[in-house]
Amino acid sequence: MEDVLEIKDLVAEIDGKKILDGVNLIIKKGEIHAIMGPNGSGKSTLARIIMGDFRYKIKSGDITLNGKSIKELPPEERSKLGIFMSFQQPIEVSGLKLFTYLKTIYSIHNNQNISFQDFIKYIQEKANNLKIDSSMLSRNLNEGFSGGERKKIEILQMLLIKPKFSIIDEIDSGLDVDSLELVAKSINDIYKNESIGIILITHYMRILKYVKPSYVHVLMDGKIVKSGDYSLALEIEEKGYEWIREKMN
């Protein structure tokens, strides 16, 4: 059976304020869907709700994985089912060693109790590909890391978990050009090798020059107002978003 993540007529709010107003989206494994839109349009909110952030209240609609609703499941259960999210602003966790954390999530998601020595070899190869200094593995999770380093650690987690679907929220912010190319290469590699489905959230063209989407969707005022292929992203880069809003009115 083909893996499918579907958002159906999703209406959601926080603190009584409507954020999403009837979002529909179908993502299949092997597809990259770019979600674009101006700041405050609901892009990151959509990502958090798919992942199970219960600060947001779903008023109506559903989120299904292979036809089964997951909207009542906690984030850890959604993760076990194969949904991963790379956060826009990863938090630091004092007292939790990065190496210990990465070994734990690898063992859980791959159902494999890998030895300490074997994991050192495995993780160092992955870290080297992202040009993550191996000394960072002995530090606490994200503690004292730069914004770019935190984003690389997010992608490193994705490589270890090998999810069915990955939600990547504004991974390009805080990355220099060289780091962006490394991160994009890792995203492209896992996409090709594992044929995962990707939701790539951004309001810039920057990341899309390296990771080419199958589909581009524009989210405005809590709704997907326009969809197209890669050429839509190029048009947005040239014209901005206002021309889309004008066509809506």
VENGI-V202246 format. One record per residue. RES is the residue in one letter. PSI is psi in whole degrees, -180 to 180 (NA if undefined). NEAR is the number of other ideal C-beta (glycine too) atoms within 12 Angstrom. Layout:
BEGIN
<<RES,PSI,NEAR> <RES,PSI,NEAR>>
END
This chain:
BEGIN
<<M,135,10> <E,132,17> <D,130,26> <V,128,24> <L,125,38> <E,134,29> <I,122,38> <K,114,25> <D,46,22> <L,121,35> <V,126,28> <A,155,36> <E,166,22> <I,132,21> <D,38,10> <G,-1,10> <K,124,17> <K,129,23> <I,-43,33> <L,138,41> <D,60,26> <G,57,24> <V,131,42> <N,131,24> <L,137,38> <I,123,28> <I,125,37> <K,155,25> <K,139,29> <G,6,22> <E,146,30> <I,119,39> <H,117,47> <A,128,46> <I,113,46> <M,166,43> <G,160,38> <P,167,22> <N,140,19> <G,11,16> <S,-13,31> <G,8,40> <K,-54,40> <S,-32,34> <T,-45,36> <L,-44,41> <A,-47,41> <R,-37,30> <I,-41,40> <I,-37,48> <M,-14,38> <G,29,27> <D,107,26> <F,8,17> <R,-24,17> <Y,137,30> <K,122,22> <I,115,32> <K,-37,23> <S,167,18> <G,-175,27> <D,162,27> <I,122,43> <T,148,29> <L,116,35> <N,41,23> <G,-6,16> <K,133,19> <S,136,20> <I,7,31> <K,-17,32> <E,-4,15> <L,144,22> <P,162,16> <P,-40,25> <E,-32,16> <E,-38,17> <R,-38,32> <S,-43,28> <K,-28,22> <L,-9,28> <G,21,27> <I,128,39> <F,146,40> <M,129,36> <S,118,41> <F,148,32> <Q,-37,28> <Q,81,19> <P,139,31> <I,160,16> <E,148,22> <V,106,19> <S,141,13> <G,-5,12> <L,110,19> <K,137,19> <L,-44,38> <F,-45,29> <T,-43,21> <Y,-47,30> <L,-40,36> <K,-38,28> <T,-48,23> <I,-32,32> <Y,-47,30> <S,-42,21> <I,-48,19> <H,-20,26> <N,3,20> <N,48,11> <Q,124,17> <N,80,13> <I,146,22> <S,158,13> <F,-49,15> <Q,-41,11> <D,-37,16> <F,-35,27> <I,-48,20> <K,-43,15> <Y,-49,26> <I,-33,34> <Q,-36,23> <E,-45,17> <K,-42,31> <A,-40,32> <N,-38,20> <N,-30,22> <L,4,38> <K,46,24> <I,122,35> <D,128,18> <S,-23,20> <S,-22,14> <M,-24,30> <L,-24,29> <S,-1,19> <R,167,27> <N,152,21> <L,112,30> <N,3,29> <E,116,22> <G,6,16> <F,147,28> <S,168,20> <G,-42,24> <G,-39,27> <E,-39,33> <R,-39,34> <K,-38,38> <K,-38,41> <I,-36,43> <E,-45,42> <I,-36,45> <L,-42,43> <Q,-43,39> <M,-40,40> <L,-34,40> <L,-39,35> <I,-36,33> <K,64,26> <P,169,36> <K,-38,35> <F,136,47> <S,128,43> <I,117,47> <I,109,46> <D,105,36> <E,53,35> <I,-22,44> <D,-18,34> <S,131,29> <G,0,24> <L,137,30> <D,175,19> <V,-44,15> <D,-44,15> <S,-37,30> <L,-41,31> <E,-40,23> <L,-45,30> <V,-44,42> <A,-40,33> <K,-42,24> <S,-40,38> <I,-46,40> <N,-38,25> <D,-48,23> <I,-32,37> <Y,-45,35> <K,-42,16> <N,-36,14> <E,-8,26> <S,46,21> <I,163,35> <G,139,37> <I,133,46> <I,114,49> <L,110,46> <I,127,44> <T,159,45> <H,7,32> <Y,163,27> <M,-13,27> <R,-55,27> <I,-29,40> <L,-12,36> <K,-19,20> <Y,-35,30> <V,103,37> <K,121,26> <P,151,36> <S,-37,27> <Y,150,31> <V,131,35> <H,139,39> <V,122,38> <L,123,42> <M,136,32> <D,36,24> <G,10,29> <K,150,32> <I,112,35> <V,-14,30> <K,140,28> <S,152,27> <G,-163,22> <D,-163,20> <Y,-28,24> <S,-26,18> <L,-39,31> <A,-39,37> <L,-38,19> <E,-38,21> <I,-39,32> <E,-38,21> <E,-42,12> <K,-15,17> <G,-159,18> <Y,-15,29> <E,-33,14> <W,-31,18> <I,-43,29> <R,-38,20> <E,-36,13> <K,-24,14> <M,-31,15> <N,NA,10>>
END
